[in-house]
Amino acid sequence: MKHNRFFGNNAPAILLGLLIACPLNALADNIWSYHQESDSLTNQTYSFAQSPLPRPGLYDNIMLEIVCKENKLQAVIETDDLIASQGSIFGLEYQIDKKTPVTVQMKTFPDSKRKGYSDEFSKRIADDMLTGQAIFIRVNTMIRTVLSSSIPLDNAADPIRRVLADCGLSSSSNITTEPAYSLTEFEQEFSKLSLEQQQQVLAKIKKIMLEIQ
């Protein structure tokens, strides 16, 4: 009886609110986010773009971050499982959509067995993530098991670019490249040249081939 008096005429509105909140929460879990925090040791502000966690039960819990700290860019992963002992190198493989997988080396933090980073490959990882819809990650652990996760990238561009900007970097994904000059195109244009011009082109090609051999 107390429950009825509490809800009263507000019951339909409360139920509607719960129905609306559920899908919004599910959507929020799938969104990359940008953060600024202060380091308690150095009292300096740093920023990072943080990935959502995968859906429970489908993959291992791996969180990915692109971090700008002390004007240096880092790619950071954190898992619920052991990766390697503190300060140890381990292998990470990532694949953007259906592109060729890329293998890089990362290192666990001095105070963590579940969290690793890369300075050397951070810019490449960030740029690659700006070119696709999802990144698939495989982590080789100290006990020879493989942790894997698929992280959506459809809303990662803005947080990642903000972190790159904080480090004074620009993304390479906006650079448009012309398609490679194909053999078919060459043959079509070569056939339009005079005999003398063809000989000149062939002489230059021969010189180039000798230089690269």
Long-range contacts (C-beta under 8 A, 24 or more apart in sequence): 29-53, 30-152, 30-155, 31-155, 32-153, 32-155, 32-156, 32-158, 32-159, 32-160, 33-159, 34-158, 34-159, 34-162, 34-163, 39-69, 42-70, 44-69, 44-70, 46-70, 47-162, 47-163, 47-166, 48-76, 48-163, 49-156, 49-159, 49-160, 49-162, 49-163, 50-159, 51-151, 51-156, 52-151, 52-152, 54-149, 54-150, 54-151, 58-150, 59-148, 59-149, 59-150, 60-147, 60-148, 60-149, 61-149, 62-137, 62-139, 62-147, 62-148, 62-149, 62-151, 64-135, 64-137, 64-151, 66-122, 66-125, 66-126, 66-129, 66-159, 66-160, 66-163, 66-164, 67-117, 67-163, 68-163, 68-164, 68-166, 68-167, 71-167, 71-168, 72-119, 72-167, 73-119, 73-122, 73-123, 73-126, 73-163, 73-164, 73-167, 73-169, 74-117, 74-118, 74-119, 74-122, 75-106, 75-117, 75-118, 75-121, 75-122, 75-125, 75-126, 76-115, 76-116, 76-117, 77-106, 77-115, 77-116, 77-117, 77-137, 77-139, 78-114, 78-115, 79-114, 79-115, 79-139, 79-147, 80-114, 81-114, 81-141, 81-145, 81-147, 82-113, 82-114, 82-141, 82-142, 82-143, 83-108, 83-113, 83-114, 83-115, 83-116, 83-139, 83-141, 83-142, 83-147, 84-108, 84-113, 84-116, 84-141, 84-142, 85-113, 85-142, 86-110, 86-111, 86-112, 86-113, 88-142, 90-116, 90-139, 90-140, 90-141, 90-142, 91-139, 91-140, 92-116, 92-118, 92-137, 92-138, 92-139, 92-140, 93-137, 93-138, 93-140, 94-125, 94-128, 94-135, 94-136, 94-137, 94-138, 95-135, 95-136, 96-128, 96-129, 96-131, 96-132, 96-134, 96-135, 96-153, 97-132, 97-133, 97-134, 99-132, 102-128, 123-169, 126-160, 126-163, 126-164, 126-171, 127-171, 127-172, 127-173, 129-153, 129-156, 129-160, 130-156, 130-157, 130-160, 130-161, 130-171, 130-173, 131-173
